[in-house]
Amino acid sequence: MKTKSDDLAVFTHSVIHRTVAFFIVGLAVFFYLKQFKFVSRFYRDFLSQAQNSMHSPAYILAVKTSLILGLIAGFLVVCLTIYTLVDVWGLKIVVTECSVIVLNTLLPFPGTGEMPCCEIVEVRRGTFRFHLAGEKSVLSFSGVDRIDRLFFLISECKRRSRSKA
């Protein structure tokens, strides 16, 4: 398939975004391991002290529960940063002459797919992602490098599809 250079545009996150995302995941994992080490040491020391002194069972249960909830919260933060890393490293938005394709090359993400330009209703900004709303589906993507150019090409694609109809 031969195409002119203007027929296809691919948008991804910049190298800086990718590097920062990778660094943040490294920090999150590092601090979670530190938290895990601290909690396990504190848990052992607390249990040995609790057996020697007279703490109520409700107090011991409350301390155990708070330690476990802290580890779960830390794990969720690590999972969220890994999710962000996969999104930043794998996201590709392809604008062709007749459609917009949002895909993740690492994992199948929700909100990925293909939408013909004639079906595009609006592009709206969500809390963390942009949403490309169509008549039948919604595609979502995070802010890529040169996003203003992406929006321009989407509007041009939509305008061309209306003029052909």
DSSP file with accessible surface (Angstrom, degrees, kcal/mol):
  #  RESIDUE AA STRUCTURE BP1 BP2  ACC     N-H-->O    O-->H-N    N-H-->O    O-->H-N    TCO  KAPPA ALPHA  PHI   PSI    X-CA   Y-CA   Z-CA
    1    1 A M              0   0  219      0, 0.0     2,-0.4     0, 0.0     0, 0.0   0.000 360.0 360.0 360.0 122.2    0.0    0.0    0.0
    2    2 A K        +     0   0  209      0, 0.0     2,-0.3     0, 0.0     0, 0.0  -0.853 360.0 177.3-101.5 135.7    1.5    3.3   -1.1
    3    3 A T        -     0   0   73     -2,-0.4     2,-0.1     5,-0.0     5,-0.0  -0.961  30.2-115.0-133.2 153.7    0.5    6.5    0.7
    4    4 A K    >   -     0   0  147     -2,-0.3     3,-1.5     1,-0.1     4,-0.4  -0.471  37.9-108.1 -76.7 161.5    1.5   10.1    0.4
    5    5 A S  G >  S+     0   0  110      1,-0.3     3,-0.6     2,-0.2    -1,-0.1   0.786 119.1  54.3 -65.3 -25.2    3.3   11.6    3.5
    6    6 A D  G 3  S+     0   0  141      1,-0.2    -1,-0.3     3,-0.0     3,-0.1   0.564  92.9  73.0 -84.3  -7.7    0.2   13.7    4.3
    7    7 A D  G <  S+     0   0   36     -3,-1.5    90,-0.5     1,-0.2     2,-0.4   0.660 100.1  40.0 -80.5 -15.2   -2.2   10.6    4.3
    8    8 A L  E <   +A   96   0A  84     -3,-0.6     2,-0.4    -4,-0.4    88,-0.2  -0.994  57.9 178.1-142.3 130.0   -0.9    9.2    7.6
    9    9 A A  E     -A   95   0A  21     86,-1.9    86,-2.9    -2,-0.4     2,-0.5  -0.999   9.9-162.6-133.0 132.3    0.1   10.8   10.9
   10   10 A V  E     -A   94   0A  66     -2,-0.4     2,-0.4    84,-0.2    84,-0.2  -0.961   5.8-167.0-117.5 130.2    1.2    8.9   14.0
   11   11 A F  E     +A   93   0A   2     82,-2.8    82,-2.4    -2,-0.5     2,-0.3  -0.948  15.2 157.4-119.7 135.9    1.3   10.5   17.4
   12   12 A T        -     0   0   41     -2,-0.4   133,-2.0    80,-0.2     2,-0.2  -0.839  47.6 -76.5-139.0 178.5    2.9    9.1   20.6
   13   13 A H        -     0   0   11     75,-0.5   131,-0.1    78,-0.4   130,-0.0  -0.517  55.5-105.0 -77.1 152.0    4.3   10.4   23.9
   14   14 A S     >  -     0   0   24     -2,-0.2     4,-2.2     1,-0.1     5,-0.2  -0.207  27.4-106.9 -74.2 166.7    7.6   12.3   23.7
   15   15 A V  H  > S+     0   0  113      1,-0.2     4,-2.6     2,-0.2     5,-0.2   0.878 121.0  55.3 -61.9 -36.0   10.8   10.8   25.0
   16   16 A I  H  > S+     0   0  123      1,-0.2     4,-2.7     2,-0.2     5,-0.2   0.932 107.2  48.8 -64.6 -45.1   10.7   13.1   28.0
   17   17 A H  H  > S+     0   0   88      1,-0.2     4,-2.4     2,-0.2    -1,-0.2   0.914 112.8  48.5 -60.2 -42.5    7.3   11.8   29.0
   18   18 A R  H  X S+     0   0   46     -4,-2.2     4,-2.3     2,-0.2    -2,-0.2   0.915 112.4  47.8 -65.1 -42.4    8.4    8.2   28.6
   19   19 A T  H  X S+     0   0   84     -4,-2.6     4,-2.5     2,-0.2    -2,-0.2   0.925 112.6  48.4 -65.5 -43.3   11.6    8.8   30.6
   20   20 A V  H  X S+     0   0   73     -4,-2.7     4,-2.7     2,-0.2     5,-0.2   0.917 111.2  50.6 -63.6 -42.2    9.6   10.6   33.4
   21   21 A A  H  X S+     0   0   13     -4,-2.4     4,-2.2    -5,-0.2    -1,-0.2   0.924 111.3  48.3 -62.2 -42.2    7.0    7.8   33.5
   22   22 A F  H  X S+     0   0  134     -4,-2.3     4,-2.1     1,-0.2    -2,-0.2   0.920 112.4  48.9 -63.8 -42.1    9.8    5.1   33.8
   23   23 A F  H  X S+     0   0  134     -4,-2.5     4,-2.4     1,-0.2    -2,-0.2   0.904 109.8  51.6 -64.2 -42.1   11.5    7.1   36.6
   24   24 A I  H  X S+     0   0   82     -4,-2.7     4,-2.6     2,-0.2    -1,-0.2   0.899 108.7  50.4 -65.1 -39.6    8.2    7.5   38.5
   25   25 A V  H  X S+     0   0   19     -4,-2.2     4,-2.6     2,-0.2     5,-0.2   0.929 109.7  51.5 -64.0 -41.3    7.5    3.8   38.4
   26   26 A G  H  X S+     0   0   42     -4,-2.1     4,-2.5     1,-0.2    -2,-0.2   0.923 111.4  47.0 -60.1 -43.9   11.1    3.1   39.6
   27   27 A L  H  X S+     0   0   67     -4,-2.4     4,-2.8     2,-0.2     5,-0.3   0.911 111.3  51.2 -63.5 -42.6   10.5    5.5   42.5
   28   28 A A  H  X S+     0   0   16     -4,-2.6     4,-2.1     2,-0.2    -2,-0.2   0.925 112.7  45.2 -62.6 -43.3    7.1    4.0   43.3
   29   29 A V  H  X S+     0   0   56     -4,-2.6     4,-2.5     2,-0.2    -2,-0.2   0.928 112.9  51.6 -66.4 -42.1    8.6    0.5   43.4
   30   30 A F  H  X S+     0   0  105     -4,-2.5     4,-2.2    -5,-0.2    -2,-0.2   0.947 113.2  43.5 -59.4 -49.2   11.6    1.6   45.5
   31   31 A F  H  X S+     0   0  124     -4,-2.8     4,-2.6     1,-0.2    -1,-0.2   0.845 111.7  54.2 -69.8 -30.9    9.4    3.3   48.1
   32   32 A Y  H  X S+     0   0   48     -4,-2.1     4,-2.9    -5,-0.3    -1,-0.2   0.918 108.7  48.7 -67.8 -40.1    6.9    0.4   48.2
   33   33 A L  H  X S+     0   0  108     -4,-2.5     4,-2.4     2,-0.2    -2,-0.2   0.905 112.0  49.4 -64.6 -38.5    9.8   -2.0   48.9
   34   34 A K  H  X S+     0   0  110     -4,-2.2     4,-2.6     2,-0.2    -2,-0.2   0.917 112.1  48.6 -63.0 -43.5   11.0    0.4   51.7
   35   35 A Q  H  X S+     0   0   58     -4,-2.6     4,-3.0     2,-0.2     5,-0.2   0.923 111.0  50.0 -62.0 -44.0    7.5    0.5   53.0
   36   36 A F  H  X S+     0   0  105     -4,-2.9     4,-2.5     1,-0.2     5,-0.2   0.921 111.5  48.4 -62.3 -42.8    7.2   -3.3   52.9
   37   37 A K  H  X S+     0   0  117     -4,-2.4     4,-2.2     2,-0.2     5,-0.2   0.930 114.1  46.5 -63.3 -44.5   10.5   -3.7   54.8
   38   38 A F  H  X S+     0   0  122     -4,-2.6     4,-2.9     2,-0.2     5,-0.2   0.932 113.6  48.0 -63.4 -46.2    9.5   -1.1   57.4
   39   39 A V  H  X S+     0   0   14     -4,-3.0     4,-2.9     1,-0.2    -2,-0.2   0.914 111.7  49.2 -65.0 -41.6    6.1   -2.7   57.9
   40   40 A S  H  X S+     0   0   37     -4,-2.5     4,-2.2    -5,-0.2    -1,-0.2   0.922 114.2  45.3 -66.5 -39.8    7.4   -6.2   58.2
   41   41 A R  H  X S+     0   0  110     -4,-2.2     4,-2.4    -5,-0.2     5,-0.2   0.937 115.3  47.1 -66.6 -44.9   10.1   -5.2   60.8
   42   42 A F  H  X S+     0   0   87     -4,-2.9     4,-2.9    -5,-0.2    -2,-0.2   0.904 110.8  53.1 -62.0 -40.6    7.5   -3.1   62.7
   43   43 A Y  H  X S+     0   0   80     -4,-2.9     4,-2.5    -5,-0.2    -1,-0.2   0.924 110.3  46.6 -62.6 -45.0    5.0   -6.0   62.6
   44   44 A R  H  X S+     0   0  152     -4,-2.2     4,-2.1     2,-0.2    -2,-0.2   0.939 115.6  45.3 -62.9 -46.6    7.6   -8.5   64.0
   45   45 A D  H  X S+     0   0   84     -4,-2.4     4,-2.2     1,-0.2    -2,-0.2   0.907 113.3  50.4 -63.9 -41.3    8.6   -6.0   66.8
   46   46 A F  H  X S+     0   0    9     -4,-2.9     4,-2.8    -5,-0.2    -2,-0.2   0.916 109.6  49.9 -64.7 -42.5    5.0   -5.2   67.6
   47   47 A L  H  X S+     0   0   45     -4,-2.5     4,-1.7     2,-0.2    -1,-0.2   0.901 110.7  49.4 -65.2 -38.2    4.0   -8.8   67.9
   48   48 A S  H  X S+     0   0   56     -4,-2.1     4,-1.2    -5,-0.2    -1,-0.2   0.909 115.3  44.3 -68.0 -37.4    6.9   -9.6   70.2
   49   49 A Q  H  X S+     0   0  119     -4,-2.2     4,-2.3     1,-0.2    -2,-0.2   0.869 109.8  56.0 -71.0 -36.6    6.0   -6.6   72.4
   50   50 A A  H  <>S+     0   0   11     -4,-2.8     5,-0.6     1,-0.2    -1,-0.2   0.846 106.4  50.3 -66.3 -33.4    2.3   -7.4   72.3
   51   51 A Q  H  <5S+     0   0  162     -4,-1.7    -1,-0.2    -5,-0.2    -2,-0.2   0.855 113.8  45.2 -71.9 -33.3    2.9  -10.8   73.7
   52   52 A N  H  <5S+     0   0  145     -4,-1.2    -2,-0.2    -5,-0.2     2,-0.2   0.803 116.1  46.2 -80.2 -32.2    5.1   -9.5   76.5
   53   53 A S  T  <5S-     0   0   50     -4,-2.3     2,-1.1    -5,-0.1     0, 0.0  -0.583  93.0-100.8-107.2 174.5    2.8   -6.6   77.5
   54   54 A M  T   5 +     0   0  190     -2,-0.2     2,-0.4     2,-0.0    -3,-0.1  -0.716  51.2 159.3-100.5  85.3   -0.9   -6.5   78.1
   55   55 A H      < -     0   0   72     -2,-1.1    -2,-0.0    -5,-0.6     0, 0.0  -0.839  43.9-109.9-100.5 147.3   -2.5   -4.9   75.0
   56   56 A S     >  -     0   0   65     -2,-0.4     4,-2.1     1,-0.1     3,-0.3  -0.394  22.3-120.7 -72.7 151.7   -6.2   -5.5   74.3
   57   57 A P  H  > S+     0   0  111      0, 0.0     4,-2.5     0, 0.0     5,-0.2   0.858 114.0  57.3 -61.1 -32.3   -7.0   -7.8   71.3
   58   58 A A  H  > S+     0   0   70      2,-0.2     4,-2.3     1,-0.2     5,-0.1   0.902 106.5  48.7 -65.4 -38.8   -8.9   -4.9   69.7
   59   59 A Y  H  > S+     0   0  112     -3,-0.3     4,-2.3     2,-0.2    -1,-0.2   0.927 111.8  48.4 -65.7 -44.4   -5.8   -2.7   69.8
   60   60 A I  H  X S+     0   0   33     -4,-2.1     4,-2.5     1,-0.2    -2,-0.2   0.926 112.6  48.9 -62.5 -42.1   -3.6   -5.5   68.3
   61   61 A L  H  X S+     0   0  109     -4,-2.5     4,-2.8     1,-0.2    -1,-0.2   0.905 109.8  51.9 -64.3 -40.3   -6.3   -6.0   65.5
   62   62 A A  H  X S+     0   0   58     -4,-2.3     4,-2.4     2,-0.2    -1,-0.2   0.912 111.2  46.9 -64.5 -41.2   -6.4   -2.3   64.8
   63   63 A V  H  X S+     0   0   19     -4,-2.3     4,-2.2     2,-0.2    -2,-0.2   0.942 113.7  47.8 -66.9 -44.0   -2.6   -2.1   64.4
   64   64 A K  H  X S+     0   0   66     -4,-2.5     4,-2.4     1,-0.2    -2,-0.2   0.934 112.9  49.2 -61.0 -44.0   -2.5   -5.2   62.2
   65   65 A T  H  X S+     0   0   63     -4,-2.8     4,-2.8     1,-0.2     5,-0.2   0.912 110.4  49.4 -63.8 -43.4   -5.4   -3.9   60.0
   66   66 A S  H  X S+     0   0   70     -4,-2.4     4,-2.1     1,-0.2    -1,-0.2   0.892 111.1  50.2 -65.8 -36.3   -3.8   -0.5   59.6
   67   67 A L  H  X S+     0   0   22     -4,-2.2     4,-2.0     2,-0.2    -2,-0.2   0.933 112.8  46.0 -65.6 -43.6   -0.5   -2.0   58.6
   68   68 A I  H  X S+     0   0   92     -4,-2.4     4,-2.4     1,-0.2    -2,-0.2   0.920 112.2  50.5 -66.0 -42.3   -2.2   -4.3   56.0
   69   69 A L  H  X S+     0   0  103     -4,-2.8     4,-2.6     1,-0.2    -1,-0.2   0.878 108.4  53.6 -64.4 -35.3   -4.3   -1.4   54.6
   70   70 A G  H  X S+     0   0   27     -4,-2.1     4,-2.2    -5,-0.2    -1,-0.2   0.907 109.6  47.4 -64.0 -41.3   -1.1    0.7   54.3
   71   71 A L  H  X S+     0   0   30     -4,-2.0     4,-2.4     2,-0.2    -2,-0.2   0.905 111.8  50.4 -66.4 -39.1    0.6   -2.1   52.3
   72   72 A I  H  X S+     0   0   86     -4,-2.4     4,-2.4     2,-0.2    -2,-0.2   0.926 110.2  49.9 -64.9 -42.9   -2.5   -2.4   50.1
   73   73 A A  H  X S+     0   0   53     -4,-2.6     4,-2.0     1,-0.2    -2,-0.2   0.923 111.4  48.9 -62.2 -42.4   -2.6    1.3   49.4
   74   74 A G  H  X S+     0   0   13     -4,-2.2     4,-2.2     1,-0.2    -1,-0.2   0.902 110.2  51.4 -62.8 -40.3    1.1    1.3   48.5
   75   75 A F  H  X S+     0   0  110     -4,-2.4     4,-2.6     1,-0.2    -2,-0.2   0.901 107.9  52.1 -64.3 -39.2    0.5   -1.6   46.2
   76   76 A L  H  X S+     0   0  107     -4,-2.4     4,-2.5     2,-0.2    -1,-0.2   0.888 108.0  51.8 -65.0 -36.6   -2.4    0.2   44.5
   77   77 A V  H  X S+     0   0   86     -4,-2.0     4,-2.3     2,-0.2    -2,-0.2   0.930 110.2  48.6 -64.5 -42.4   -0.1    3.2   43.9
   78   78 A V  H  X S+     0   0   13     -4,-2.2     4,-2.3     1,-0.2    -2,-0.2   0.931 111.5  49.7 -62.6 -44.1    2.5    1.0   42.3
   79   79 A C  H  X S+     0   0   54     -4,-2.6     4,-2.5     1,-0.2    -2,-0.2   0.905 110.0  51.3 -61.9 -40.4   -0.2   -0.6   40.1
   80   80 A L  H  X S+     0   0  113     -4,-2.5     4,-2.3     1,-0.2    -1,-0.2   0.908 110.2  48.4 -65.1 -39.7   -1.4    2.8   39.0
   81   81 A T  H  X S+     0   0   22     -4,-2.3     4,-2.3     2,-0.2    -1,-0.2   0.884 111.4  50.0 -69.6 -34.5    2.0    4.0   38.1
   82   82 A I  H  X S+     0   0   75     -4,-2.3     4,-2.6     2,-0.2     5,-0.2   0.913 109.0  52.5 -68.1 -39.5    2.6    0.8   36.1
   83   83 A Y  H  X S+     0   0  103     -4,-2.5     4,-2.2     1,-0.2    -2,-0.2   0.927 110.6  48.2 -58.5 -43.8   -0.7    1.3   34.3
   84   84 A T  H  X S+     0   0   65     -4,-2.3     4,-2.9     2,-0.2     5,-0.2   0.904 109.4  52.9 -64.3 -40.5    0.4    4.8   33.4
   85   85 A L  H  X S+     0   0   29     -4,-2.3     4,-2.8     2,-0.2     5,-0.3   0.932 109.3  48.3 -61.3 -43.9    3.8    3.5   32.2
   86   86 A V  H  X S+     0   0   25     -4,-2.6     4,-2.0     1,-0.2    20,-0.3   0.909 113.1  49.1 -64.1 -39.0    2.1    1.0   29.9
   87   87 A D  H  X S+     0   0    9     -4,-2.2     4,-1.7    -5,-0.2    -2,-0.2   0.946 114.2  44.5 -65.1 -45.4   -0.2    3.8   28.6
   88   88 A V  H  < S+     0   0   13     -4,-2.9   -75,-0.5     1,-0.2    -2,-0.2   0.912 119.2  40.9 -67.9 -41.3    2.7    6.2   28.0
   89   89 A W  H  < S+     0   0  101     -4,-2.8    -1,-0.2    -5,-0.2    -2,-0.2   0.787 123.3  36.8 -79.3 -26.5    5.0    3.7   26.3
   90   90 A G  H  < S+     0   0    0     -4,-2.0    15,-2.6    -5,-0.3    -2,-0.2   0.616  83.8 114.1-104.4 -11.1    2.4    1.9   24.2
   91   91 A L  E  <  + B   0 104A   2     -4,-1.7   -78,-0.4    13,-0.2     2,-0.4  -0.400  33.4 169.8 -70.8 131.2    0.0    4.6   23.1
   92   92 A K  E     - B   0 103A  58     11,-2.6    11,-2.7    -2,-0.2     2,-0.5  -0.991  15.3-165.1-137.8 131.7   -0.1    5.3   19.4
   93   93 A I  E     -AB  11 102A   0    -82,-2.4   -82,-2.8    -2,-0.4     2,-0.5  -0.982   9.1-167.3-117.7 121.3   -2.7    7.5   17.7
   94   94 A V  E     -AB  10 101A  22      7,-3.2     7,-3.3    -2,-0.5     2,-0.6  -0.939   4.8-166.1-113.2 125.0   -2.9    7.2   13.9
   95   95 A V  E     +AB   9 100A   6    -86,-2.9   -86,-1.9    -2,-0.5     5,-0.2  -0.954  14.5 177.1-111.1 115.6   -4.8    9.7   11.8
   96   96 A T  E     -A    8   0A  31      3,-2.9   -88,-0.2    -2,-0.6   -89,-0.0  -0.449  48.8 -88.9-102.7-174.0   -5.4    8.5    8.2
   97   97 A E  S    S+     0   0   78    -90,-0.5   -89,-0.1     1,-0.2    64,-0.1   0.814 124.2  20.1 -67.4 -27.2   -7.4   10.2    5.5
   98   98 A C  S    S+     0   0   85    -91,-0.2    19,-2.3     1,-0.1    20,-0.4   0.455 123.6  27.4-125.6  -0.7  -10.6    8.6    6.5
   99   99 A S  E     - C   0 116A   4     17,-0.3    -3,-2.9    18,-0.1     2,-0.4  -0.985  57.8-128.7-156.5 165.3  -10.3    7.4   10.2
  100  100 A V  E     -BC  95 115A   0     15,-2.8    15,-2.7    -2,-0.3     2,-0.5  -0.984  24.2-164.5-118.4 129.1   -8.7    7.8   13.6
  101  101 A I  E     -BC  94 114A  38     -7,-3.3    -7,-3.2    -2,-0.4     2,-0.5  -0.969   5.6-171.1-119.5 123.5   -7.0    4.7   15.2
  102  102 A V  E     +BC  93 113A   1     11,-3.1    11,-2.8    -2,-0.5     2,-0.3  -0.969  21.8 159.1-112.1 122.4   -6.1    4.6   18.9
  103  103 A L  E     -B   92   0A  63    -11,-2.7   -11,-2.6    -2,-0.5     2,-0.5  -0.964  36.3-142.0-141.8 157.2   -4.1    1.6   19.9
  104  104 A N  E     -B   91   0A  17     -2,-0.3   -13,-0.2   -13,-0.2     5,-0.1  -0.988   9.1-160.6-118.5 121.8   -1.7    0.5   22.6
  105  105 A T  S    S+     0   0   78    -15,-2.6   -14,-0.1    -2,-0.5    -1,-0.1   0.635  87.4  46.7 -79.2 -13.4    1.1   -1.6   21.3
  106  106 A L  S    S-     0   0   97      1,-0.3    -1,-0.2   -20,-0.3   -19,-0.1   0.885 124.2  -1.1 -93.7 -48.5    1.9   -3.2   24.7
  107  107 A L  S    S-     0   0   92    -21,-0.2     2,-0.6   -20,-0.0    -1,-0.3  -0.988  78.8 -98.0-140.5 150.5   -1.5   -4.2   26.1
  108  108 A P        -     0   0  126      0, 0.0    -3,-0.1     0, 0.0    -5,-0.0  -0.584  48.9-164.0 -70.7 116.2   -5.1   -4.0   24.9
  109  109 A F    >   -     0   0   14     -2,-0.6     3,-1.2    -5,-0.1     2,-0.1  -0.732  24.1-104.3 -99.9 150.4   -6.4   -0.9   26.7
  110  110 A P  T 3  S+     0   0   96      0, 0.0     3,-0.1     0, 0.0    30,-0.1  -0.488 106.9  35.9 -68.0 143.1  -10.0    0.1   27.1
  111  111 A G  T 3  S+     0   0   24      1,-0.3    29,-1.9    -2,-0.1     2,-0.2   0.501  88.7 123.3  91.7   3.4  -10.9    2.9   24.8
  112  112 A T    <   +     0   0   49     -3,-1.2    -1,-0.3    27,-0.2     2,-0.3  -0.617  31.5  87.2 -93.4 159.9   -8.7    1.8   21.9
  113  113 A G  E    S-C  102   0A  29    -11,-2.8   -11,-3.1    -2,-0.2     2,-0.4  -0.957  70.4 -64.3 149.6-165.0  -10.0    1.1   18.4
  114  114 A E  E     -C  101   0A 120     -2,-0.3   -13,-0.2   -13,-0.2    -2,-0.0  -0.947  34.8-173.5-124.4 140.6  -10.8    2.7   15.1
  115  115 A M  E     -C  100   0A   0    -15,-2.7   -15,-2.8    -2,-0.4     5,-0.1  -0.985  24.3-127.3-134.9 123.5  -13.3    5.4   14.3
  116  116 A P  E >   -C   99   0A  47      0, 0.0     3,-1.5     0, 0.0     4,-0.5  -0.389  24.6-122.4 -64.2 146.5  -14.2    6.6   10.9
  117  117 A a  G >  S+     0   0    1    -19,-2.3     3,-1.1     1,-0.3   -18,-0.1   0.823 109.5  62.7 -62.0 -31.0  -14.0   10.4   10.6
  118  118 A C  G 3  S+     0   0   82    -20,-0.4    -1,-0.3     1,-0.2   -19,-0.1   0.729 101.2  53.1 -69.3 -17.6  -17.6   10.7    9.5
  119  119 A E  G <  S+     0   0   34     -3,-1.5    16,-1.1    15,-0.1     2,-0.2   0.562  79.1 116.1 -92.2  -8.4  -18.7    9.3   12.8
  120  120 A I  E <   +D  134   0B   8     -3,-1.1    14,-0.3    -4,-0.5     3,-0.1  -0.448  32.0 170.5 -68.3 126.2  -16.8   11.7   15.0
  121  121 A V  E     -     0   0B  79     12,-3.1     2,-0.3     1,-0.4    13,-0.2   0.829  59.9 -21.9-100.1 -49.0  -19.2   13.9   17.1
  122  122 A E  E     -D  133   0B  93     11,-1.6    11,-2.6     2,-0.0     2,-0.5  -0.993  44.1-133.0-158.7 160.7  -16.8   15.7   19.5
  123  123 A V  E     +D  132   0B  55     -2,-0.3     2,-0.3     9,-0.2     9,-0.2  -0.990  35.6 178.4-116.5 121.0  -13.4   15.6   21.2
  124  124 A R  E     -D  131   0B 101      7,-2.7     7,-3.3    -2,-0.5     2,-0.5  -0.944  28.1-121.3-127.8 153.3  -13.7   16.4   24.9
  125  125 A R  E     -D  130   0B 189     -2,-0.3     5,-0.2     5,-0.2     2,-0.1  -0.778  28.6-169.2 -94.0 126.5  -11.2   16.6   27.7
  126  126 A G        -     0   0   23      3,-3.0    -1,-0.0    -2,-0.5     4,-0.0  -0.218  43.9 -82.5 -95.9-167.5  -11.8   14.2   30.7
  127  127 A T  S    S-     0   0  123      1,-0.1     3,-0.1    -2,-0.1    -2,-0.0   0.948 120.5  -4.2 -64.8 -48.5  -10.0   14.3   34.0
  128  128 A F  S    S+     0   0  183      1,-0.1    15,-0.4    14,-0.0     2,-0.3   0.484 131.7  41.9-122.0 -10.8   -6.9   12.4   32.9
  129  129 A R  S    S-     0   0   38     13,-0.1    -3,-3.0    11,-0.0     2,-0.3  -0.924  72.9-116.9-137.6 161.3   -7.7   11.5   29.2
  130  130 A F  E     -DE 125 141B  23     11,-3.6    11,-2.2    -2,-0.3     2,-0.5  -0.778  27.9-147.5 -95.7 146.7   -9.2   12.9   26.1
  131  131 A H  E     -DE 124 140B  52     -7,-3.3    -7,-2.7    -2,-0.3     2,-0.8  -0.968   7.7-158.2-121.5 127.6  -12.3   11.3   24.7
  132  132 A L  E     -DE 123 139B   0      7,-3.4     7,-2.4    -2,-0.5     2,-0.4  -0.892  21.9-158.0-102.3 100.6  -13.1   11.1   21.0
  133  133 A A  E     +DE 122 138B   8    -11,-2.6   -12,-3.1    -2,-0.8   -11,-1.6  -0.698  14.9 176.7 -89.5 130.9  -16.9   10.6   21.0
  134  134 A G  E     -D  120   0B  15      3,-2.7   -14,-0.2    -2,-0.4   -15,-0.1  -0.594  45.9 -95.7-118.6-177.0  -18.5    9.0   18.0
  135  135 A E  S    S+     0   0  133    -16,-1.1   -15,-0.1    -2,-0.2     3,-0.1   0.849 121.4  16.4 -69.8 -32.7  -22.0    8.0   17.0
  136  136 A K  S    S+     0   0  169      1,-0.2     2,-0.3   -17,-0.1    -1,-0.1   0.626 128.8  16.8-115.7 -21.2  -21.4    4.4   18.0
  137  137 A S        -     0   0   48    -18,-0.1    -3,-2.7    -5,-0.0     2,-0.4  -0.915  58.5-129.9-148.5 172.0  -18.2    4.3   20.2
  138  138 A V  E     -E  133   0B  69     -2,-0.3     2,-0.4    -5,-0.2    -5,-0.2  -0.999  15.3-162.1-131.0 128.9  -15.8    6.4   22.3
  139  139 A L  E     -E  132   0B   6     -7,-2.4    -7,-3.4    -2,-0.4     2,-0.4  -0.868  10.4-163.7-105.5 144.8  -12.1    6.3   22.0
  140  140 A S  E     +E  131   0B  14    -29,-1.9     2,-0.3    -2,-0.4    -9,-0.2  -0.978  13.2 164.8-132.0 147.4   -9.9    7.6   24.8
  141  141 A F  E     -E  130   0B   0    -11,-2.2   -11,-3.6    -2,-0.4     2,-0.1  -0.988  32.4-114.0-155.1 153.7   -6.2    8.6   24.9
  142  142 A S        -     0   0   13     -2,-0.3     2,-0.4   -13,-0.2   -13,-0.1  -0.429  56.8 -71.5 -84.7 167.3   -3.8   10.5   27.1
  143  143 A G        -     0   0   29    -15,-0.4     2,-0.1    -2,-0.1    -1,-0.1  -0.442  58.0-166.1 -66.4 115.1   -2.2   13.7   26.1
  144  144 A V    >   -     0   0    8     -2,-0.4     3,-0.7     1,-0.1  -131,-0.2  -0.426  33.2 -76.6 -94.7 172.3    0.4   12.9   23.4
  145  145 A D  T 3  S+     0   0   78   -133,-2.0  -133,-0.2     1,-0.2    -1,-0.1  -0.454 117.7  16.0 -67.6 141.4    3.2   15.1   22.0
  146  146 A R  T 3> S+     0   0  134     -2,-0.1     4,-1.8     3,-0.1     3,-0.3   0.906  75.8 164.2  59.2  47.4    2.0   17.7   19.5
  147  147 A I  H <>  +     0   0   41     -3,-0.7     4,-2.5     1,-0.2     5,-0.2   0.841  68.9  60.3 -66.6 -30.3   -1.6   17.3   20.7
  148  148 A D  H  > S+     0   0  120      1,-0.2     4,-2.0     2,-0.2    -1,-0.2   0.915 105.4  48.4 -63.9 -38.5   -2.7   20.6   19.0
  149  149 A R  H  > S+     0   0  115     -3,-0.3     4,-2.5     2,-0.2    -1,-0.2   0.897 109.3  54.1 -65.8 -39.0   -1.6   19.1   15.6
  150  150 A L  H  X S+     0   0    0     -4,-1.8     4,-2.4     2,-0.2    -2,-0.2   0.942 109.2  47.0 -60.1 -47.5   -3.6   15.9   16.4
  151  151 A F  H  X S+     0   0   61     -4,-2.5     4,-2.4     1,-0.2    -1,-0.2   0.884 111.1  52.4 -64.0 -37.1   -6.7   17.9   17.1
  152  152 A F  H  X S+     0   0   97     -4,-2.0     4,-2.5    -5,-0.2    -1,-0.2   0.936 110.4  47.2 -62.6 -46.0   -6.2   19.9   13.9
  153  153 A L  H  X S+     0   0   27     -4,-2.5     4,-2.6     2,-0.2    -2,-0.2   0.876 110.8  52.4 -66.0 -35.1   -5.8   16.7   11.8
  154  154 A I  H  X S+     0   0    4     -4,-2.4     4,-2.5     2,-0.2    -1,-0.2   0.934 111.2  46.8 -65.3 -42.9   -8.9   15.2   13.4
  155  155 A S  H  X S+     0   0   59     -4,-2.4     4,-2.6     1,-0.2    -2,-0.2   0.900 113.3  49.1 -66.6 -37.2  -11.0   18.3   12.6
  156  156 A E  H  X S+     0   0   42     -4,-2.5     4,-2.7     2,-0.2    -1,-0.2   0.902 110.7  50.5 -65.5 -41.3   -9.6   18.3    9.0
  157  157 A a  H  X S+     0   0    0     -4,-2.6     4,-2.1     2,-0.2    -2,-0.2   0.925 112.2  47.1 -61.5 -43.6  -10.4   14.6    8.7
  158  158 A K  H  X S+     0   0   40     -4,-2.5     4,-1.8     2,-0.2    -2,-0.2   0.918 112.2  50.0 -65.5 -41.3  -13.9   15.3    9.9
  159  159 A R  H  X S+     0   0  131     -4,-2.6     4,-2.1     1,-0.2    -2,-0.2   0.921 111.0  49.2 -64.3 -43.0  -14.3   18.3    7.5
  160  160 A R  H  X S+     0   0   74     -4,-2.7     4,-1.7     1,-0.2    -1,-0.2   0.889 109.2  52.3 -63.4 -38.6  -13.1   16.2    4.5
  161  161 A S  H  X S+     0   0   23     -4,-2.1     4,-1.0     1,-0.2    -1,-0.2   0.851 110.2  48.6 -69.0 -33.0  -15.5   13.4    5.3
  162  162 A R  H  < S+     0   0  165     -4,-1.8    -1,-0.2     1,-0.2    -2,-0.2   0.881 109.7  51.5 -70.3 -39.5  -18.4   15.8    5.5
  163  163 A S  H  < S+     0   0   85     -4,-2.1    -2,-0.2     1,-0.2    -1,-0.2   0.806 109.1  51.3 -69.7 -27.9  -17.5   17.4    2.1
  164  164 A K  H  <        0   0  133     -4,-1.7    -1,-0.2    -5,-0.2    -2,-0.2   0.785 360.0 360.0 -75.1 -28.1  -17.3   14.0    0.5
  165  165 A A     <        0   0  118     -4,-1.0    -3,-0.1    -5,-0.2    -4,-0.0  -0.072 360.0 360.0 -77.5 360.0  -20.8   13.0    1.7
